[in-house]
Amino acid sequence: MEEERVPPSVEKAQEGPTSEERVSSNDEKTEDPIQENLPGLQSETYVVQVPKDQIYRVPPPENALIAEKHRNPAHRKRSHCPCFCWIFAFGIIFALILGLIAGISYIVIKPNAPQFYIKHVLLKNPHSQSHSHPVYDIKMKANNPNGHVGILYDHGNVSLAFRKQKIASGKYPCFYQSHENSTVLDLMVRGLNTRLPREIERSMTSKKTKVHISLSLSINVSVNLNLFGVFKTERKKLEVLCNFTLNTLGKNTRIVAQKCTNNL
């Protein structure tokens, strides 16, 4: 009898898998255990949205340079502040010391008030048609008797009165008078736009007899005392009153008597 031949594939199937096939089958089984456990998991792309205020970025290097430039001026100002404060404090202390020295010097020296007296009085345009606007040219001498104190006169007012009635006014000049100095002032006092008293008119027009007339000259001016040419005191009010008598307001006017006082 002829023997039946079995195809090789059937023989192999009957013999079972070979060792190589068993190894490959084992590799296939252990190749992807996660997929075996999670059969529905697949590779996908996800988009994650984060709020804008929670995004932290690293600034570019040029931002650091800009911040450094803004930081340095403030640093320099802070570094100069203590120096400026020291200078300011030193200036205040120095001013206080100077004020203290000036006050002590003023108390020790005790400056005297200036002295005034009238040298001459000249009446201008006395023969005009209206005697309401005469001009009184008054020469006055101011004497500073202090040895180390100068006097600075500011602009002031001058008035001329007859029996307490104001008849003329003018300006007091502004000037500086050094220590132990005498200055002659030229005061131009102009008559007011009012009718003059009869006694004034008689003294101006009388030719035969001289009519004495008594007048009062008032000066109100602000002054500063300068100690040793360095320290200047605060401004003070100087009021001067000169009562004087003239032999006449006509020709050859002469001062008969006078007395000047002040309240500095």
C-alpha positions in Angstrom: 0.0 0.0 0.0 1.1 3.4 -0.8 1.7 5.6 2.3 -0.3 8.8 2.5 1.7 11.9 2.6 0.7 14.8 4.8 1.5 18.3 3.6 4.2 20.1 5.5 1.8 22.7 6.7 -0.4 20.1 8.3 2.6 18.4 9.9 3.7 21.6 11.4 0.2 22.3 12.6 0.1 18.9 14.2 3.5 19.3 15.7 2.6 22.6 17.3 4.3 25.9 17.3 8.0 26.0 17.2 10.2 27.7 19.8 10.7 30.8 17.6 7.0 31.1 17.0 6.4 30.8 20.7 8.9 33.6 21.4 7.4 35.9 18.8 3.9 35.2 20.1 5.1 36.1 23.6 6.7 39.3 22.3 3.4 40.2 20.6 1.6 39.6 23.8 3.9 41.7 26.0 4.6 44.4 23.3 1.8 46.9 24.4 0.3 46.0 27.8 -1.2 49.5 28.2 -3.2 49.1 25.1 -4.4 45.7 26.4 -5.5 47.2 29.7 -6.9 50.5 28.0 -8.2 49.4 24.7 -10.1 52.7 24.0 -7.0 55.0 24.5 -5.8 56.7 21.3 -3.1 59.3 20.5 -4.8 62.7 20.2 -3.9 66.5 20.2 -5.2 68.6 23.2 -5.5 72.5 23.4 -5.0 73.8 26.9 -6.3 77.4 27.6 -4.7 79.3 30.5 -6.0 82.8 31.7 -3.9 85.7 30.5 -3.1 87.0 34.0 -1.6 83.7 35.0 0.9 83.6 32.1 4.4 84.5 33.4 6.9 85.5 30.8 10.6 86.3 31.1 11.2 90.0 30.0 13.7 90.6 27.2 17.2 91.8 28.3 16.6 95.4 27.0 13.9 95.8 29.6 16.4 95.2 32.3 18.6 98.0 30.9 15.6 100.4 30.8 14.8 99.6 34.4 18.4 100.2 35.5 18.4 103.6 33.8 15.3 104.6 35.7 16.6 103.3 38.9 19.9 105.1 38.9 18.6 108.7 39.0 16.5 108.0 42.0 19.5 106.4 43.7 21.6 109.4 43.0 18.9 111.7 44.4 18.7 109.7 47.5 22.4 109.8 47.9 22.5 113.6 47.5 19.6 114.2 49.9 21.7 113.8 53.1 24.3 116.2 51.7 21.6 118.8 50.8 20.0 118.4 54.3 23.3 119.0 56.0 23.9 122.2 53.9 20.4 123.5 54.7 20.9 122.8 58.4 24.3 124.5 58.4 22.8 127.6 56.6 20.1 127.9 59.2 22.5 127.6 62.1 24.8 130.1 60.5 22.0 132.6 60.0 20.9 132.1 63.7 24.5 132.8 64.8 24.7 136.0 62.7 21.4 137.2 64.1 22.5 136.5 67.7 25.8 138.4 67.1 23.8 141.3 65.5 21.4 141.4 68.5 24.2 141.4 71.0 26.1 144.1 69.1 23.0 146.3 69.0 22.5 145.9 72.7 26.1 146.7 73.5 26.6 149.6 71.1 23.1 151.2 71.7 23.0 153.3 68.6 21.8 156.9 68.9 19.1 158.4 66.8 20.1 160.8 64.0 20.0 164.5 64.7 18.2 167.1 62.5 18.0 170.8 62.3 16.9 173.3 59.7 19.5 175.5 58.1 17.5 177.7 55.7 14.0 178.2 54.3 13.4 179.9 51.0 9.9 180.6 49.6 9.7 180.4 45.8 7.2 182.2 43.5 5.6 184.2 46.4 4.3 187.0 44.1 2.2 184.8 41.8 -1.4 185.7 41.3 -2.5 182.9 43.5 -0.6 182.3 46.7 -2.2 178.8 47.1 0.7 177.0 45.4 4.0 178.3 46.9 7.1 176.1 47.0 9.1 175.9 50.2 12.8 175.1 49.7 14.0 173.8 53.0 17.6 173.0 53.7 17.9 170.5 56.5 21.0 169.0 58.0 21.0 165.3 59.1 23.8 164.1 61.4 24.6 160.5 62.3 26.5 160.6 65.6 27.2 156.8 65.8 30.7 155.5 65.4 30.0 152.1 64.0 26.4 152.3 62.7 25.3 153.5 59.2 21.8 154.5 58.5 19.8 153.7 55.3 16.9 156.0 54.7 14.1 154.8 52.6 11.6 157.0 50.8 9.4 159.0 53.2 6.9 161.8 53.4 7.4 165.4 54.5 4.7 167.8 55.5 4.6 171.5 56.5 1.9 172.8 58.9 0.8 176.1 60.3 -1.1 175.8 63.7 -1.6 172.1 63.0 -3.1 172.9 59.6 -1.3 171.2 56.7 -0.3 173.7 54.1 2.4 171.8 52.0 3.8 168.3 51.4 6.8 166.6 49.8 9.0 163.6 49.6 12.0 162.6 51.7 14.9 161.3 49.7 16.4 157.8 49.9 20.1 157.6 50.7 22.7 155.9 52.9 24.5 157.8 55.6 27.7 156.4 56.9 28.9 156.5 60.5 29.8 159.9 62.0 28.6 161.7 58.9 26.6 164.9 58.3 24.4 165.4 55.2 22.6 168.5 54.0 19.2 167.6 52.5 17.3 169.8 50.0 13.6 169.3 50.7 11.1 170.7 48.2 7.7 171.1 49.9 4.9 172.2 47.6 1.8 174.1 48.8 -1.6 172.3 48.7 -4.4 173.4 46.5 -6.1 175.3 49.4 -6.2 178.9 50.4 -3.4 179.9 52.8 -4.1 181.4 56.2 -4.1 185.2 56.4 -1.0 185.2 58.6 1.0 183.3 56.0 -0.2 185.7 53.2 0.7 188.8 55.4 4.2 187.4 56.1 4.7 186.7 52.4 3.6 190.2 51.1 4.5 192.6 54.0 7.4 194.9 53.0 7.5 197.4 55.8 7.3 195.2 58.9 8.5 191.7 59.2 5.8 189.3 60.4 7.1 186.4 62.4 5.6 183.1 61.5 5.8 179.7 63.3 5.7 176.5 61.3 6.0 172.7 61.9 7.9 170.3 59.7 7.1 166.6 60.0 9.1 163.8 58.5 8.0 160.1 58.4 10.6 157.7 57.0 11.7 154.1 57.3 15.3 153.4 58.2 17.6 150.4 58.6 20.6 150.5 60.8 23.8 148.9 59.5 26.1 147.6 62.2 29.8 147.5 61.3 28.9 147.5 57.6 27.8 143.8 57.9 24.7 143.4 60.1 21.5 145.1 59.1 18.7 145.5 61.6 15.0 145.3 60.7 13.2 148.3 59.3 12.2 150.9 61.8 10.0 153.9 61.6 11.6 157.3 62.1 9.4 160.3 62.9 11.0 163.7 63.1 9.2 166.9 64.2 10.8 170.3 63.9 9.0 173.4 65.3 10.7 176.6 64.0 10.0 180.3 63.7 10.8 182.5 60.8 11.2 186.3 60.9 9.4 186.5 57.6 8.3 184.6 54.5 9.4 187.5 52.3 12.9 188.5 51.4 15.8 187.8 53.8 14.1 185.0 55.6 15.9 184.0 58.7 15.3 181.2 61.3 14.7 182.8 64.7 14.2 179.6 66.8 13.8 175.9 66.2 13.6 172.6 68.1 13.7 169.2 66.4 12.9 165.9 68.1 12.5 162.3 66.9 11.3 159.0 68.3 13.6 156.4 66.8 
